Amino acid sequence: MRRALALAERQMRLVMDAARSLPVDRRDEFLCDVAGRLGEAPTMLAIEAAIGAFFERMPVFLCDSAPAKKEECSQ
């Protein structure tokens, strides 16, 4: 069994901010992936690299970044 991962407050904030940018159903996968890439004493650089590795594999759809259409009011 793998030992618990200990992160400093700043490191945890970085991971959680990245997790919040994902849809809820992808967050567990993200957290497990990041934790699996880190050793027992992760550095900020290692955490940033682990986060980046997940997002590099995640598909991006152009429509995800398109602004939502405004609905017109019918009066």
Secondary structure, DSSP 8 states (H G I E B T S, - for coil): --------HHHHHHHHHHHHTS-HHHHHHHHHHHHHH--SS--HHHHHHHHHHHHHHS---HHHHS---------
